[in-house]
Amino acid sequence: MTAISSSTTAVAAPATGAAKTIGADFNMFLKMLTTQMKNQDPLDPMDTAQFTQQLAQFSQVEQTMQQSGTLRDVLAKLNSQDLMMGAGFIGRDVAIASPVAGLIGQTPAHWSYAVKGEATSVTATIFDAAKQPVRTIALSRDHAGDIRWDGVRSDGQRAPDGSYTLTLTAQDAKGLPLDATILSRGKVSGIVSGGEGTMVAVNGAEFKMSLVKNVLGAAAE
């Protein structure tokens, strides 16, 4: 089941609160300036330089209000555009630039990897959200491949649904470590908009849309 949800309150609330504060300050400033002008001493009127300075402050407050409103409108439009763009990802397999993958139900956690260099040994270790290792897997020496983990831990028990992180330890013939690139893979089930921006939901885990590196087409059922 796919879904798009939007929590626009998380985005708009700070701007709205700031606008209310600026608006209150603006009205207070106007009231004070008007009162000051009405009650000035005719024999000793307000100094021109002082009056000009206060008018400049008045203008700055007004500009701040306008800029705040414009910024709020821009953010709302960008948020809407991201949601529309993200909706096109729903139901498609994507590659995410993250070592974190979701494990949910009968859907395994899925990663792809690429080792930089000629490796003589490659070992994958999967960690849970508490950064505890739950499974270690010896891989072939191929420089690239896929890992699909069904959730079975090293002790034979099944791990709970959640987000899991993959690390790779690769060495060359001299025992020197090699760098590796890891991407998580999965089917996009929904788009979520909130305080951290637009997120894609993949296998129960959420990622920033900017981390989507490849859209691999419609997912096979």
C-alpha atoms as a printed R data frame, in Angstrom:
    type eleno elety resid chain resno      x       y       z
1   ATOM     1    CA   MET     A     1  0.000   0.000   0.000
2   ATOM     2    CA   THR     A     2  1.472   3.314  -1.017
3   ATOM     3    CA   ALA     A     3  0.888   6.674   0.540
4   ATOM     4    CA   ILE     A     4  1.970  10.277   0.396
5   ATOM     5    CA   SER     A     5  1.787  12.251   3.601
6   ATOM     6    CA   SER     A     6  2.637  15.862   4.339
7   ATOM     7    CA   SER     A     7  3.316  17.406   7.744
8   ATOM     8    CA   THR     A     8  3.467  20.987   6.606
9   ATOM     9    CA   THR     A     9  2.964  22.245  10.158
10  ATOM    10    CA   ALA     A    10  6.523  21.274  11.005
11  ATOM    11    CA   VAL     A    11  7.809  23.506   8.201
12  ATOM    12    CA   ALA     A    12  5.454  26.442   8.481
13  ATOM    13    CA   ALA     A    13  5.221  26.763  12.273
14  ATOM    14    CA   PRO     A    14  8.610  28.457  12.878
15  ATOM    15    CA   ALA     A    15  7.989  31.013  10.115
16  ATOM    16    CA   THR     A    16  4.457  31.685  11.335
17  ATOM    17    CA   GLY     A    17  5.648  32.197  14.911
18  ATOM    18    CA   ALA     A    18  8.365  34.570  13.720
19  ATOM    19    CA   ALA     A    19  5.851  36.548  11.649
20  ATOM    20    CA   LYS     A    20  3.549  36.965  14.659
21  ATOM    21    CA   THR     A    21  6.452  38.202  16.786
22  ATOM    22    CA   ILE     A    22  7.616  40.657  14.118
23  ATOM    23    CA   GLY     A    23  4.040  41.827  13.578
24  ATOM    24    CA   ALA     A    24  3.590  42.543  17.285
25  ATOM    25    CA   ASP     A    25  6.890  44.453  17.398
26  ATOM    26    CA   PHE     A    26  5.880  46.371  14.263
27  ATOM    27    CA   ASN     A    27  2.554  47.499  15.767
28  ATOM    28    CA   MET     A    28  4.184  48.409  19.058
29  ATOM    29    CA   PHE     A    29  6.852  50.457  17.288
30  ATOM    30    CA   LEU     A    30  4.211  52.306  15.256
31  ATOM    31    CA   LYS     A    31  2.143  53.045  18.355
32  ATOM    32    CA   MET     A    32  5.136  54.368  20.285
33  ATOM    33    CA   LEU     A    33  6.296  56.550  17.374
34  ATOM    34    CA   THR     A    34  2.810  58.013  16.874
35  ATOM    35    CA   THR     A    35  2.411  58.708  20.589
36  ATOM    36    CA   GLN     A    36  5.810  60.363  20.694
37  ATOM    37    CA   MET     A    37  4.923  62.653  17.798
38  ATOM    38    CA   LYS     A    38  1.559  63.628  19.341
39  ATOM    39    CA   ASN     A    39  3.072  64.480  22.713
40  ATOM    40    CA   GLN     A    40  6.229  66.272  21.682
41  ATOM    41    CA   ASP     A    41  6.856  69.745  23.124
42  ATOM    42    CA   PRO     A    42  5.987  72.414  20.496
43  ATOM    43    CA   LEU     A    43  8.714  74.625  21.936
44  ATOM    44    CA   ASP     A    44 11.245  71.784  21.780
45  ATOM    45    CA   PRO     A    45 10.230  69.514  18.886
46  ATOM    46    CA   MET     A    46 11.808  66.150  18.163
47  ATOM    47    CA   ASP     A    47 15.326  66.345  16.799
48  ATOM    48    CA   THR     A    48 15.291  65.818  13.002
49  ATOM    49    CA   ALA     A    49 18.198  63.342  13.069
50  ATOM    50    CA   GLN     A    50 16.505  61.293  15.787
51  ATOM    51    CA   PHE     A    51 13.199  61.288  13.902
52  ATOM    52    CA   THR     A    52 14.963  60.163  10.705
53  ATOM    53    CA   GLN     A    53 16.686  57.341  12.577
54  ATOM    54    CA   GLN     A    54 13.382  56.107  13.969
55  ATOM    55    CA   LEU     A    55 11.803  56.194  10.507
56  ATOM    56    CA   ALA     A    56 14.713  54.082   9.228
57  ATOM    57    CA   GLN     A    57 14.067  51.560  12.001
58  ATOM    58    CA   PHE     A    58 10.397  51.573  11.065
59  ATOM    59    CA   SER     A    59 11.333  50.754   7.450
60  ATOM    60    CA   GLN     A    60 13.675  47.917   8.525
61  ATOM    61    CA   VAL     A    61 10.924  46.283  10.600
62  ATOM    62    CA   GLU     A    62  8.533  46.478   7.650
63  ATOM    63    CA   GLN     A    63 11.120  44.949   5.290
64  ATOM    64    CA   THR     A    64 11.762  42.117   7.760
65  ATOM    65    CA   MET     A    65  8.054  41.288   7.786
66  ATOM    66    CA   GLN     A    66  7.912  41.233   3.986
67  ATOM    67    CA   GLN     A    67 11.028  39.061   3.707
68  ATOM    68    CA   SER     A    68  9.652  36.620   6.277
69  ATOM    69    CA   GLY     A    69  6.424  36.244   4.300
70  ATOM    70    CA   THR     A    70  8.308  35.800   1.015
71  ATOM    71    CA   LEU     A    71 10.613  33.169   2.521
72  ATOM    72    CA   ARG     A    72  7.617  31.269   3.895
73  ATOM    73    CA   ASP     A    73  5.996  31.261   0.455
74  ATOM    74    CA   VAL     A    74  9.206  30.042  -1.207
75  ATOM    75    CA   LEU     A    75  9.604  27.189   1.301
76  ATOM    76    CA   ALA     A    76  5.997  26.122   0.800
77  ATOM    77    CA   LYS     A    77  6.439  26.043  -2.989
78  ATOM    78    CA   LEU     A    78  9.686  24.060  -2.756
79  ATOM    79    CA   ASN     A    79  8.051  21.603  -0.376
80  ATOM    80    CA   SER     A    80  5.146  21.114  -2.782
81  ATOM    81    CA   GLN     A    81  7.497  20.604  -5.734
82  ATOM    82    CA   ASP     A    82  9.523  18.005  -3.812
83  ATOM    83    CA   LEU     A    83  6.343  16.099  -2.965
84  ATOM    84    CA   MET     A    84  5.245  16.069  -6.589
85  ATOM    85    CA   MET     A    85  8.669  14.913  -7.735
86  ATOM    86    CA   GLY     A    86  8.863  12.256  -5.021
87  ATOM    87    CA   ALA     A    87  5.450  10.874  -5.942
88  ATOM    88    CA   GLY     A    88  7.004   9.584  -9.152
89  ATOM    89    CA   PHE     A    89  9.287   7.323  -7.101
90  ATOM    90    CA   ILE     A    90  6.461   5.390  -5.437
91  ATOM    91    CA   GLY     A    91  6.424   1.747  -6.456
92  ATOM    92    CA   ARG     A    92  9.897   1.938  -7.998
93  ATOM    93    CA   ASP     A    93 13.164   0.365  -6.927
94  ATOM    94    CA   VAL     A    94 15.778   2.940  -5.964
95  ATOM    95    CA   ALA     A    95 19.403   2.998  -4.894
96  ATOM    96    CA   ILE     A    96 20.127   5.155  -1.844
97  ATOM    97    CA   ALA     A    97 23.543   6.606  -0.986
98  ATOM    98    CA   SER     A    98 23.438   5.197   2.527
99  ATOM    99    CA   PRO     A    99 24.697   2.051   4.308
100 ATOM   100    CA   VAL     A   100 21.350   1.914   6.167
101 ATOM   101    CA   ALA     A   101 18.629  -0.390   4.843
102 ATOM   102    CA   GLY     A   102 15.212  -1.338   6.143
103 ATOM   103    CA   LEU     A   103 14.096  -4.829   7.132
104 ATOM   104    CA   ILE     A   104 10.326  -5.254   7.167
105 ATOM   105    CA   GLY     A   105  8.119  -8.344   7.068
106 ATOM   106    CA   GLN     A   106  9.203 -10.783   4.390
107 ATOM   107    CA   THR     A   107 11.160  -8.110   2.510
108 ATOM   108    CA   PRO     A   108 14.908  -8.498   3.122
109 ATOM   109    CA   ALA     A   109 17.323  -5.670   3.746
110 ATOM   110    CA   HIS     A   110 19.138  -5.083   0.476
111 ATOM   111    CA   TRP     A   111 22.499  -3.492  -0.291
112 ATOM   112    CA   SER     A   112 24.844  -3.263  -3.265
113 ATOM   113    CA   TYR     A   113 28.566  -2.624  -2.859
114 ATOM   114    CA   ALA     A   114 31.699  -1.910  -4.866
115 ATOM   115    CA   VAL     A   115 35.245  -2.411  -3.561
116 ATOM   116    CA   LYS     A   116 37.947  -0.097  -4.868
117 ATOM   117    CA   GLY     A   117 40.867  -2.343  -5.765
118 ATOM   118    CA   GLU     A   118 41.691  -6.055  -5.946
119 ATOM   119    CA   ALA     A   119 40.465  -7.654  -2.729
120 ATOM   120    CA   THR     A   120 41.612 -10.985  -1.344
121 ATOM   121    CA   SER     A   121 39.016 -10.952   1.429
122 ATOM   122    CA   VAL     A   122 35.724  -9.132   1.923
123 ATOM   123    CA   THR     A   123 33.621  -9.389   5.077
124 ATOM   124    CA   ALA     A   124 30.246  -7.762   5.666
125 ATOM   125    CA   THR     A   125 28.975  -6.943   9.141
126 ATOM   126    CA   ILE     A   126 25.387  -5.868   9.826
127 ATOM   127    CA   PHE     A   127 24.631  -3.671  12.846
128 ATOM   128    CA   ASP     A   128 21.299  -2.885  14.486
129 ATOM   129    CA   ALA     A   129 20.101   0.563  15.600
130 ATOM   130    CA   ALA     A   130 21.984   0.134  18.890
131 ATOM   131    CA   LYS     A   131 25.220  -0.347  16.872
132 ATOM   132    CA   GLN     A   132 25.446  -3.990  17.941
133 ATOM   133    CA   PRO     A   133 26.597  -6.556  15.324
134 ATOM   134    CA   VAL     A   134 23.843  -9.020  14.453
135 ATOM   135    CA   ARG     A   135 25.329 -10.873  11.472
136 ATOM   136    CA   THR     A   136 28.739 -11.335   9.837
137 ATOM   137    CA   ILE     A   137 28.966 -12.619   6.264
138 ATOM   138    CA   ALA     A   138 32.087 -13.675   4.327
139 ATOM   139    CA   LEU     A   139 31.728 -12.452   0.735
140 ATOM   140    CA   SER     A   140 33.382 -13.480  -2.490
141 ATOM   141    CA   ARG     A   141 36.411 -11.546  -3.670
142 ATOM   142    CA   ASP     A   142 34.476  -9.939  -6.512
143 ATOM   143    CA   HIS     A   143 34.924  -6.192  -6.525
144 ATOM   144    CA   ALA     A   144 31.139  -5.643  -6.599
145 ATOM   145    CA   GLY     A   145 27.999  -7.473  -5.575
146 ATOM   146    CA   ASP     A   146 24.640  -7.521  -3.788
147 ATOM   147    CA   ILE     A   147 23.682  -8.522  -0.255
148 ATOM   148    CA   ARG     A   148 20.134  -9.497   0.661
149 ATOM   149    CA   TRP     A   149 19.690 -10.197   4.357
150 ATOM   150    CA   ASP     A   150 16.558 -12.020   5.476
151 ATOM   151    CA   GLY     A   151 16.931 -10.885   9.067
152 ATOM   152    CA   VAL     A   152 18.424 -14.091  10.468
153 ATOM   153    CA   ARG     A   153 21.061 -13.199  13.046
154 ATOM   154    CA   SER     A   154 24.301 -15.076  13.693
155 ATOM   155    CA   ASP     A   155 22.587 -16.961  16.548
156 ATOM   156    CA   GLY     A   156 19.865 -18.232  14.201
157 ATOM   157    CA   GLN     A   157 17.132 -16.009  15.622
158 ATOM   158    CA   ARG     A   158 15.284 -13.516  13.466
159 ATOM   159    CA   ALA     A   159 16.012  -9.839  14.079
160 ATOM   160    CA   PRO     A   160 13.048  -7.475  14.532
161 ATOM   161    CA   ASP     A   161 11.927  -5.180  11.744
162 ATOM   162    CA   GLY     A   162 13.851  -1.923  11.633
163 ATOM   163    CA   SER     A   163 16.824  -0.127  10.125
164 ATOM   164    CA   TYR     A   164 20.189  -1.883   9.869
165 ATOM   165    CA   THR     A   165 23.625  -0.629   8.858
166 ATOM   166    CA   LEU     A   166 26.106  -2.519   6.684
167 ATOM   167    CA   THR     A   167 29.876  -2.157   6.939
168 ATOM   168    CA   LEU     A   168 32.475  -3.820   4.718
169 ATOM   169    CA   THR     A   169 36.014  -4.857   5.633
170 ATOM   170    CA   ALA     A   170 38.077  -5.497   2.517
171 ATOM   171    CA   GLN     A   171 41.801  -6.203   2.233
172 ATOM   172    CA   ASP     A   172 44.226  -6.601  -0.655
173 ATOM   173    CA   ALA     A   173 46.975  -9.208  -1.018
174 ATOM   174    CA   LYS     A   174 49.262  -7.213   1.303
175 ATOM   175    CA   GLY     A   175 46.620  -7.024   4.026
176 ATOM   176    CA   LEU     A   176 45.984  -3.344   3.411
177 ATOM   177    CA   PRO     A   177 42.412  -2.056   3.789
178 ATOM   178    CA   LEU     A   178 40.440  -1.125   0.698
179 ATOM   179    CA   ASP     A   179 37.682   1.458   0.463
180 ATOM   180    CA   ALA     A   180 34.183   0.406  -0.534
181 ATOM   181    CA   THR     A   181 31.021   2.162  -1.660
182 ATOM   182    CA   ILE     A   182 27.714   0.930  -0.221
183 ATOM   183    CA   LEU     A   183 24.210   1.703  -1.482
184 ATOM   184    CA   SER     A   184 20.979   0.503   0.086
185 ATOM   185    CA   ARG     A   185 18.285  -0.717  -2.281
186 ATOM   186    CA   GLY     A   186 14.543  -1.134  -2.074
187 ATOM   187    CA   LYS     A   187 11.064  -0.220  -3.206
188 ATOM   188    CA   VAL     A   188  9.684   3.229  -2.396
189 ATOM   189    CA   SER     A   189  6.400   2.848  -0.503
190 ATOM   190    CA   GLY     A   190  5.674   6.487   0.301
191 ATOM   191    CA   ILE     A   191  6.796  10.110   0.484
192 ATOM   192    CA   VAL     A   192  6.865  12.034   3.761
193 ATOM   193    CA   SER     A   193  7.298  15.797   4.188
194 ATOM   194    CA   GLY     A   194  8.343  17.225   7.547
195 ATOM   195    CA   GLY     A   195 10.906  19.280   9.400
196 ATOM   196    CA   GLU     A   196 13.845  17.521   7.722
197 ATOM   197    CA   GLY     A   197 12.469  18.049   4.220
198 ATOM   198    CA   THR     A   198 11.012  15.521   1.817
199 ATOM   199    CA   MET     A   199 11.805  11.900   2.699
200 ATOM   200    CA   VAL     A   200 11.329   8.663   0.776
201 ATOM   201    CA   ALA     A   201 10.124   5.600   2.695
202 ATOM   202    CA   VAL     A   202 11.953   2.436   1.613
203 ATOM   203    CA   ASN     A   203 11.372  -0.908   3.373
204 ATOM   204    CA   GLY     A   204 10.212   0.893   6.504
205 ATOM   205    CA   ALA     A   205 13.239   3.237   6.650
206 ATOM   206    CA   GLU     A   206 13.148   6.921   5.675
207 ATOM   207    CA   PHE     A   207 15.815   8.741   3.660
208 ATOM   208    CA   LYS     A   208 16.241  12.289   2.405
209 ATOM   209    CA   MET     A   209 15.186  12.489  -1.223
210 ATOM   210    CA   SER     A   210 18.576  14.000  -2.076
211 ATOM   211    CA   LEU     A   211 20.164  10.616  -1.232
212 ATOM   212    CA   VAL     A   212 18.343   8.868  -4.089
213 ATOM   213    CA   LYS     A   213 21.116   8.103  -6.601
214 ATOM   214    CA   ASN     A   214 19.340   5.866  -9.064
215 ATOM   215    CA   VAL     A   215 15.721   5.082  -9.937
216 ATOM   216    CA   LEU     A   216 15.853   1.531 -11.208
217 ATOM   217    CA   GLY     A   217 12.384   1.272 -12.721
218 ATOM   218    CA   ALA     A   218  9.166  -0.343 -11.586
219 ATOM   219    CA   ALA     A   219  9.727  -2.931  -8.892
220 ATOM   220    CA   ALA     A   220  8.998  -6.546  -9.715
221 ATOM   221    CA   GLU     A   221  6.086  -7.965  -7.759
